[in-house]
Amino acid sequence: MRYTLTFKEQTYDDLVDYLFSDRQVERGAYALCRMSVSEQETRLLVREIIQVAPEDIEEATATSIKIKNRSFLRVMKRADMTKHIFMFIHSHPEAFINHSQKDDEEEQKLFRTAYNRIKTPGVHASLVLSAAEKPICRVWLEDGSTQPVSLIRVIGSKFRFFPNLTTDVPLPIFFDRQVKAFGEDIQKVLQTLHVGIVGAGGTGSSVIEQLTRLGVGAMTIIDGQTFEQTNVNRVYGSTTNDDGVEKTVIAENNVHRIGLGTRVHIDNKPITYQSSAQKLKDCDVVFGCTDDQWGRSILNRLAVNYHIPVFDMGVKIDSDDGTIRSIEGRVTTLLGDNACLFCRERINARRIQAESLNELDPERLIELQKEGYADELDTTAPSVIPFTTNVASLAISEFLHRLTGFMGEDRKTNEIIVKFEDNIIRRNSRPSRQECFCGDPVYQLRGDASEFLNIVWRPE
């Protein structure tokens, strides 16, 4: 079991500004968090920061802070009432990166109190910052022991990942030219990341190929389809001999063939199975390469509820009797306060209903279609490898920009539209609609709930 921590970018930046507004004294704060728990990972999702009130500080120096009991007791009571877990945060001088011996002694008493007063299941945590780029966090377990938080994520217009690396492993020579472009630190971050890919067809196989060669540490690939010979002209790693093989298996074999050490986990079921979608809770970033709106709606909610960035993409070719009228590609970044796919009218409830009924109750779908209450579903759409590869590359480029900022610090784009026939690229950035669930703080960083994502799932 590993422990990780996720912040919204604005929440983290506001916290840093407060803690370091006066470097002559230590400052303290608390966080209320929700949790995401899987077999592999316990993830703390920071929802709110509460500053220690000036009247609750008994003494503060450059190396210590003494806080009145009423301060943390008040926050613990609130955490218990609102079903959150508790995190204590304080600053350190720049020379003291880790928790001190004094922290060890005082926090043991603090978190014993937290477990006594907060009945929300989970673990509580302690975060210390000596600099904005050097956060160190640990969880306190109920038995009084601690475990390090192995990764801290700050996710927003930029993606900042702070791995707790105990050893400095030399980078393989394979990545020498990438290191010359982005530097060693970015390459090391890539090797710590776990990326999800939903769909291993035209765009998905290209994404997998590029992420593998970038040196991403681990992938979870989800796709319920088997390969057909008509796919060979667009699926990377496939051959004419792969007819009937699961697309995820082809992708896994291709990653292993490349041989750069990327670990691969595959699931041969559609994302519309709850057991499949839950595997994405362990991912740091997800690429949505599925054609169906039902699957897209799941990724849409995942991005909001767990603050996991999703790059949703698609290619639409409009042709008639072999003549192309238009080709449009799209990459939409789904995250927090960004407009979601419902806000952008990329998906809608009526189409999702038709797709789900087509799988769960096809007879009922036919009845509704006859009555005009359900959409007709499209047949297999045309697909051409240069266009699917181009869109996949745009998504990967957007991902790299979020890691490095190479497109400029002032770039706020969260959707890219490509009109291939006119050689035009358009960009836009939209906030969430007030009436949409994605703009409601209740759902943002909500984490685990009694019903995962609150949607309809296929029966397992």
C-alpha positions as CSV (number, residue, x, y, z in Angstrom):
1,M,0.0,0.0,0.0
2,R,1.3,3.4,-0.9
3,Y,0.1,6.8,0.2
4,T,-0.3,9.9,-2.0
5,L,-1.7,13.4,-1.7
6,T,-3.5,15.6,-4.3
7,F,-4.0,19.3,-4.3
8,K,-5.8,21.7,-6.6
9,E,-3.2,24.1,-8.0
10,Q,-4.9,27.2,-6.6
11,T,-5.3,25.6,-3.2
12,Y,-1.6,24.7,-3.0
13,D,-0.4,28.1,-4.3
14,D,-2.6,29.9,-1.7
15,L,-1.2,27.7,1.0
16,V,2.4,28.4,0.0
17,D,1.7,32.2,-0.1
18,Y,0.3,32.1,3.4
19,L,3.0,29.9,4.9
20,F,5.8,31.9,3.5
21,S,4.4,35.4,3.9
22,D,6.8,35.9,6.8
23,R,9.9,33.6,6.7
24,Q,10.9,34.9,10.1
25,V,8.3,32.7,11.9
26,E,6.8,29.3,11.3
27,R,3.2,29.3,10.3
28,G,0.6,26.6,10.6
29,A,-2.6,25.4,8.8
30,Y,-5.0,22.5,8.6
31,A,-6.5,20.7,5.7
32,L,-9.8,18.8,5.4
33,C,-9.4,15.9,3.0
34,R,-11.4,13.1,1.4
35,M,-10.0,9.7,0.4
36,S,-9.6,7.4,-2.5
37,V,-8.8,3.9,-1.5
38,S,-7.8,0.9,-3.7
39,E,-5.8,-2.3,-3.2
40,Q,-2.6,-0.4,-4.3
41,E,-3.0,3.1,-3.0
42,T,-4.6,5.4,-0.4
43,R,-4.9,8.9,-1.9
44,L,-5.7,11.9,0.2
45,L,-7.6,14.6,-1.7
46,V,-7.3,18.1,-0.2
47,R,-10.6,20.0,-0.3
48,E,-10.1,22.9,2.1
49,I,-7.3,24.7,3.9
50,I,-7.9,26.4,7.2
51,Q,-5.3,28.8,8.5
52,V,-4.4,28.8,12.2
53,A,-5.9,32.0,13.5
54,P,-3.4,34.6,14.9
55,E,-5.2,34.5,18.3
56,D,-4.6,30.7,18.5
57,I,-0.8,31.1,18.3
58,E,0.8,31.2,21.7
59,E,4.4,31.5,20.3
60,A,6.1,31.5,16.9
61,T,9.8,31.7,16.1
62,A,11.8,30.9,13.0
63,T,12.1,27.2,14.1
64,S,8.9,26.5,16.1
65,I,5.2,27.3,16.5
66,K,3.0,26.6,19.6
67,I,-0.7,26.5,18.9
68,K,-3.6,26.5,21.4
69,N,-5.5,23.2,21.8
70,R,-8.8,24.9,20.9
71,S,-7.5,25.6,17.4
72,F,-7.0,22.0,16.3
73,L,-9.9,20.7,18.4
74,R,-12.3,23.0,16.5
75,V,-11.0,21.7,13.1
76,M,-11.2,18.0,14.2
77,K,-14.8,18.5,15.3
78,R,-15.6,20.0,11.9
79,A,-13.8,17.1,10.1
80,D,-15.8,14.6,12.1
81,M,-19.1,16.3,11.3
82,T,-18.4,16.7,7.6
83,K,-16.8,13.2,7.2
84,H,-13.4,14.4,6.3
85,I,-9.9,13.4,7.5
86,F,-7.5,15.8,9.1
87,M,-4.1,17.0,8.1
88,F,-1.8,19.4,10.0
89,I,0.5,21.6,7.9
90,H,3.4,23.9,8.9
91,S,6.3,25.7,7.4
92,H,10.0,25.0,8.1
93,P,13.1,27.1,7.5
94,E,14.6,26.4,4.1
95,A,17.5,24.3,5.6
96,F,15.1,21.9,7.4
97,I,13.3,19.9,4.7
98,N,12.0,17.0,6.8
99,H,9.9,16.6,10.0
100,S,12.0,17.4,13.1
101,Q,12.3,15.3,16.3
102,K,10.1,17.9,18.0
103,D,7.5,17.3,15.3
104,D,7.7,13.6,16.0
105,E,6.9,14.1,19.7
106,E,4.2,16.7,19.3
107,E,2.4,15.1,16.4
108,Q,2.1,11.8,18.1
109,K,-0.1,13.4,20.7
110,L,-1.9,15.5,18.1
111,F,-2.9,12.5,15.9
112,R,-3.8,10.3,18.9
113,T,-6.4,13.0,19.6
114,A,-7.4,13.0,15.9
115,Y,-8.2,9.3,16.0
116,N,-10.2,9.7,19.2
117,R,-12.3,12.6,17.9
118,I,-12.7,11.9,14.2
119,K,-14.8,8.8,13.4
120,T,-14.4,9.1,9.6
121,P,-12.6,5.9,8.4
122,G,-9.1,6.6,7.0
123,V,-5.7,8.0,7.9
124,H,-4.6,11.4,9.0
125,A,-1.5,13.2,7.8
126,S,1.2,15.8,8.5
127,L,2.7,18.0,5.8
128,V,5.8,20.2,6.2
129,L,7.1,22.7,3.6
130,S,10.5,24.3,3.7
131,A,10.0,25.6,0.1
132,A,7.2,25.4,-2.5
133,E,9.0,22.7,-4.4
134,K,9.9,20.6,-1.4
135,P,6.7,19.4,0.3
136,I,7.2,16.4,2.6
137,C,4.2,14.5,3.9
138,R,3.6,11.5,6.1
139,V,0.5,9.7,7.3
140,W,-0.1,8.8,11.0
141,L,-1.6,5.4,11.5
142,E,-3.9,4.6,14.3
143,D,-1.3,2.5,16.1
144,G,1.0,5.6,16.4
145,S,3.3,4.6,13.5
146,T,4.0,6.7,10.4
147,Q,4.3,6.0,6.7
148,P,5.8,8.3,4.1
149,V,3.6,9.8,1.4
150,S,5.4,8.7,-1.8
151,L,3.9,11.3,-4.2
152,I,2.4,14.7,-3.9
153,R,0.4,16.0,-6.9
154,V,-0.4,19.7,-7.6
155,I,-2.9,19.6,-10.5
156,G,-4.2,22.6,-12.5
157,S,-3.0,24.6,-15.4
158,K,0.4,23.0,-14.7
159,F,1.0,19.5,-13.3
160,R,3.5,19.3,-10.5
161,F,4.5,16.0,-9.2
162,F,6.8,15.7,-6.1
163,P,7.9,12.1,-5.6
164,N,9.5,11.1,-2.3
165,L,12.6,9.5,-3.9
166,T,15.0,7.8,-1.4
167,T,17.6,6.9,-4.1
168,D,18.8,8.7,-7.2
169,V,18.7,6.1,-10.0
170,P,20.8,7.0,-13.1
171,L,18.7,7.6,-16.2
172,P,19.1,5.1,-19.0
173,I,20.9,6.4,-22.1
174,F,17.8,5.7,-24.2
175,F,16.3,9.1,-22.9
176,D,19.4,11.2,-23.6
177,R,17.8,13.4,-26.3
178,Q,14.7,13.9,-24.2
179,V,16.8,15.0,-21.3
180,K,18.5,17.5,-23.5
181,A,15.0,18.9,-24.3
182,F,13.2,18.9,-20.9
183,G,16.0,18.1,-18.4
184,E,16.6,15.2,-16.0
185,D,13.9,16.2,-13.4
186,I,11.1,15.9,-16.0
187,Q,12.4,12.5,-17.1
188,K,12.5,11.3,-13.5
189,V,9.0,12.5,-13.0
190,L,7.8,10.6,-16.1
191,Q,9.3,7.4,-14.7
192,T,7.3,7.7,-11.5
193,L,3.9,8.3,-13.2
194,H,1.1,5.8,-13.6
195,V,-1.0,6.7,-16.7
196,G,-4.4,5.3,-17.7
197,I,-5.4,4.8,-21.3
198,V,-9.0,4.0,-22.1
199,G,-9.3,2.5,-25.6
200,A,-6.4,0.8,-27.5
201,G,-7.6,1.5,-31.0
202,G,-6.5,4.3,-33.4
203,T,-5.8,7.1,-31.0
204,G,-5.2,4.9,-28.0
205,S,-2.5,2.7,-29.6
206,S,-0.7,5.9,-30.7
207,V,-0.9,7.3,-27.2
208,I,0.5,4.1,-25.8
209,E,3.3,4.0,-28.3
210,Q,4.4,7.6,-27.5
211,L,4.0,7.3,-23.7
212,T,6.2,4.2,-23.8
213,R,8.9,5.9,-25.7
214,L,8.7,8.9,-23.4
215,G,9.6,6.6,-20.5
216,V,6.4,6.6,-18.5
217,G,6.7,4.3,-15.5
218,A,3.4,2.4,-15.6
219,M,0.3,2.2,-17.7
220,T,-3.2,0.8,-17.1
221,I,-4.8,0.0,-20.5
222,I,-8.5,-0.7,-20.6
223,D,-10.4,-1.9,-23.7
224,G,-13.0,-4.6,-24.1
225,Q,-12.6,-5.2,-27.9
226,T,-10.8,-7.8,-29.8
227,F,-8.7,-7.0,-32.9
228,E,-10.1,-7.3,-36.4
229,Q,-8.0,-7.3,-39.5
230,T,-9.7,-4.1,-40.6
231,N,-7.9,-2.4,-37.7
232,V,-4.4,-3.2,-38.9
233,N,-4.0,0.1,-40.8
234,R,-4.4,2.2,-37.7
235,V,-3.4,0.2,-34.6
236,Y,0.2,0.5,-33.6
237,G,2.0,-2.7,-32.7
238,S,-0.6,-4.9,-34.6
239,T,-0.1,-7.3,-37.5
240,T,-2.3,-9.1,-39.9
241,N,-1.9,-12.2,-37.7
242,D,-3.6,-10.6,-34.7
243,D,-7.2,-11.3,-35.7
244,G,-9.3,-12.2,-32.7
245,V,-6.6,-11.1,-30.1
246,E,-7.6,-8.6,-27.4
247,K,-6.4,-5.1,-28.2
248,T,-5.0,-4.7,-24.7
249,V,-2.9,-7.8,-25.2
250,I,-1.5,-6.4,-28.5
251,A,-0.7,-3.1,-26.7
252,E,1.0,-4.9,-23.8
253,N,3.1,-7.0,-26.1
254,N,4.1,-3.9,-28.0
255,V,5.2,-2.1,-24.9
256,H,7.3,-5.1,-23.8
257,R,8.8,-5.4,-27.2
258,I,10.0,-1.8,-27.1
259,G,11.8,-2.7,-23.9
260,L,12.1,0.6,-22.0
261,G,10.9,-0.8,-18.7
262,T,7.3,0.5,-18.6
263,R,5.1,-1.7,-16.4
264,V,1.7,-2.6,-18.0
265,H,-1.6,-3.5,-16.4
266,I,-4.4,-4.5,-18.8
267,D,-8.1,-5.0,-18.4
268,N,-10.0,-6.7,-21.2
269,K,-13.4,-5.2,-20.3
270,P,-15.1,-1.9,-21.3
271,I,-14.7,1.1,-19.0
272,T,-18.5,0.8,-18.4
273,Y,-17.8,-2.0,-15.9
274,Q,-17.3,-0.5,-12.5
275,S,-14.4,-2.9,-11.7
276,S,-12.6,-1.6,-14.8
277,A,-13.2,2.1,-14.1
278,Q,-12.1,1.8,-10.5
279,K,-8.6,0.8,-11.7
280,L,-8.2,4.4,-12.9
281,K,-8.2,5.6,-9.3
282,D,-4.6,4.6,-9.1
283,C,-3.6,6.7,-12.1
284,D,-1.9,10.1,-12.1
285,V,-3.2,11.1,-15.6
286,V,-5.7,9.4,-17.9
287,F,-6.0,9.6,-21.7
288,G,-9.6,9.0,-23.0
289,C,-9.5,7.3,-26.4
290,T,-12.9,5.8,-26.5
291,D,-15.5,6.6,-29.1
292,D,-18.6,6.1,-27.0
293,Q,-20.4,8.8,-24.9
294,W,-21.2,6.3,-22.1
295,G,-17.5,5.7,-21.5
296,R,-16.7,9.4,-21.9
297,S,-19.3,10.3,-19.2
298,I,-17.4,8.0,-16.8
299,L,-14.1,9.7,-17.4
300,N,-15.9,13.1,-17.1
301,R,-17.0,12.3,-13.6
302,L,-13.7,10.7,-12.6
303,A,-11.8,13.9,-13.5
304,V,-14.1,16.0,-11.2
305,N,-14.6,13.6,-8.3
306,Y,-11.0,12.5,-8.0
307,H,-9.2,15.5,-9.6
308,I,-7.4,13.1,-12.0
309,P,-6.7,15.0,-15.3
310,V,-8.2,13.4,-18.3
311,F,-7.2,14.2,-21.9
312,D,-10.3,13.2,-23.9
313,M,-9.8,13.0,-27.7
314,G,-11.6,12.1,-30.8
315,V,-11.5,12.2,-34.6
316,K,-14.5,12.7,-36.8
317,I,-14.3,12.1,-40.6
318,D,-17.3,13.2,-42.6
319,S,-17.2,11.4,-46.0
320,D,-19.7,10.5,-48.7
321,D,-19.0,7.7,-51.2
322,G,-15.3,7.9,-50.6
323,T,-15.1,11.7,-50.8
324,I,-14.0,13.5,-47.6
325,R,-15.9,16.6,-46.8
326,S,-14.3,17.4,-43.4
327,I,-12.0,15.9,-40.8
328,E,-12.1,17.3,-37.3
329,G,-9.9,16.3,-34.3
330,R,-10.4,17.3,-30.7
331,V,-8.4,17.2,-27.5
332,T,-10.3,18.3,-24.3
333,T,-8.6,18.6,-21.0
334,L,-11.0,17.6,-18.2
335,L,-10.2,18.8,-14.8
336,G,-11.8,20.5,-11.8
337,D,-13.1,24.0,-12.8
338,N,-12.7,23.4,-16.6
339,A,-15.9,23.0,-18.6
340,C,-16.7,19.3,-18.7
341,L,-18.0,17.4,-21.7
342,F,-21.6,18.1,-20.7
343,C,-20.9,21.8,-20.4
344,R,-19.3,21.7,-23.9
345,E,-22.2,19.6,-25.3
346,R,-19.7,16.9,-26.4
347,I,-21.9,14.3,-24.7
348,N,-25.5,14.3,-23.7
349,A,-27.8,12.2,-21.5
350,R,-30.0,11.0,-24.4
351,R,-27.1,9.5,-26.3
352,I,-25.6,8.0,-23.1
353,Q,-29.0,6.4,-22.4
354,A,-29.2,4.9,-25.9
355,E,-25.6,3.4,-25.7
356,S,-26.3,1.9,-22.2
357,L,-29.6,0.4,-23.3
358,N,-27.9,-1.0,-26.4
359,E,-25.7,-3.1,-24.1
360,L,-28.1,-3.7,-21.1
361,D,-31.6,-3.9,-22.7
362,P,-31.5,-3.7,-26.5
363,E,-35.2,-4.6,-26.9
364,R,-36.2,-1.6,-24.8
365,L,-33.9,0.6,-26.9
366,I,-35.7,-0.5,-30.1
367,E,-39.0,0.3,-28.5
368,L,-37.8,3.8,-27.5
369,Q,-36.3,4.4,-31.0
370,K,-39.6,3.5,-32.6
371,E,-41.3,6.0,-30.3
372,G,-38.7,8.7,-31.0
373,Y,-37.4,8.7,-27.4
374,A,-34.0,7.4,-28.1
375,D,-31.2,8.2,-30.6
376,E,-30.2,5.9,-33.5
377,L,-26.6,4.7,-32.9
378,D,-24.0,5.2,-35.6
379,T,-22.4,2.4,-37.5
380,T,-18.6,1.9,-37.6
381,A,-17.0,5.3,-38.4
382,P,-14.2,5.8,-40.9
383,S,-10.7,6.1,-39.4
384,V,-7.3,7.0,-41.0
385,I,-4.0,6.6,-39.2
386,P,-2.4,10.0,-40.0
387,F,-5.4,11.8,-38.4
388,T,-5.7,9.6,-35.3
389,T,-1.9,9.8,-34.8
390,N,-2.0,13.6,-35.2
391,V,-4.7,14.0,-32.5
392,A,-2.9,11.5,-30.2
393,S,0.2,13.6,-30.6
394,L,-1.6,16.8,-29.8
395,A,-2.9,15.2,-26.5
396,I,0.7,14.0,-25.6
397,S,2.0,17.5,-26.4
398,E,-0.6,19.0,-24.1
399,F,0.4,16.6,-21.4
400,L,4.1,17.6,-21.8
401,H,3.1,21.3,-21.7
402,R,1.3,20.8,-18.4
403,L,4.5,19.2,-17.0
404,T,7.0,21.6,-18.4
405,G,5.2,24.8,-19.5
406,F,7.1,24.9,-22.8
407,M,4.1,26.5,-24.6
408,G,4.3,29.6,-22.3
409,E,3.3,30.4,-18.8
410,D,0.2,32.4,-19.9
411,R,-1.4,29.6,-21.9
412,K,-4.8,28.7,-20.5
413,T,-6.2,26.4,-23.3
414,N,-8.3,23.5,-22.2
415,E,-9.6,22.4,-25.6
416,I,-7.9,22.1,-29.0
417,I,-9.9,21.7,-32.2
418,V,-8.2,20.8,-35.5
419,K,-9.8,21.3,-38.9
420,F,-7.6,19.1,-41.1
421,E,-9.1,20.0,-44.4
422,D,-8.5,23.8,-43.7
423,N,-5.2,23.3,-41.8
424,I,-6.6,25.2,-38.9
425,I,-6.1,24.8,-35.2
426,R,-8.4,26.5,-32.7
427,R,-8.0,26.7,-29.0
428,N,-10.4,27.7,-26.2
429,S,-10.8,27.8,-22.5
430,R,-14.1,27.7,-20.8
431,P,-15.1,27.6,-17.1
432,S,-17.7,25.2,-15.7
433,R,-21.4,26.1,-16.1
434,Q,-22.9,27.0,-12.8
435,E,-25.8,24.6,-13.3
436,C,-23.5,21.7,-14.2
437,F,-22.3,19.2,-11.6
438,C,-18.6,19.8,-12.5
439,G,-18.9,23.4,-11.1
440,D,-20.4,22.3,-7.8
441,P,-17.9,22.1,-4.9
442,V,-19.8,19.2,-3.5
443,Y,-18.5,16.9,-6.3
444,Q,-15.0,18.3,-6.7
445,L,-12.4,16.1,-5.0
446,R,-15.2,14.2,-3.5
447,G,-13.3,10.9,-3.6
448,D,-14.9,7.6,-2.6
449,A,-18.6,7.6,-1.9
450,S,-21.1,4.9,-1.3
451,E,-21.9,4.7,-5.0
452,F,-18.8,5.0,-7.2
453,L,-19.3,8.1,-9.4
454,N,-23.1,7.8,-9.0
455,I,-23.8,6.3,-12.5
456,V,-25.3,3.2,-14.0
457,W,-22.8,0.3,-14.5
458,R,-22.9,-2.9,-16.5
459,P,-23.6,-6.0,-14.4
460,E,-20.3,-7.7,-13.7
